[in-house]
Amino acid sequence: MLTKTPVISVQIRKVFYPFIIAKAKDGHYLYLNLSATERKDTVFWEVMLRISQANLWVPIDKNTYQLLEYDWLEDE
């Protein structure tokens, strides 16, 4: 089943504590909204750095600019 959350694809472009800057497919740059847990998690920061180096696309919520845990599609 398709997810109901409006999703956009972004590439992580800059990772520097406490910010992550991403670039959307339309060329716009945006700051990701991170939770307190994400900000404190050193593994999270290492993973974000590696994702940025690999130029991978990741899904975020279009309204909140938060990373999605479940990808573009969600099984229900």
PEJOVEN-V697911 format. One record per backbone hydrogen bond with DSSP energy under -0.5 kcal/mol. CO is the residue of the C=O (numbers start at 0). NH is the residue of the N-H. Records with the same first field share a line. If there is no record, write none. Layout:
CO: NH + NH
This chain:
0: 73
4: 6
5: 61
7: 59
8: 24
9: 57
10: 22
13: 15 + 20
15: 18
18: 15
19: 31
20: 12 + 13
21: 29
22: 10
23: 26
27: 23
29: 21
31: 33
34: 38
35: 39
36: 40
37: 40
39: 41
40: 44
41: 45
42: 46
43: 47
44: 48
45: 49
46: 50
47: 51
48: 52
49: 53
50: 54 + 55
51: 54
55: 11
57: 9
58: 67
59: 7
60: 64
64: 32
65: 60
71: 2
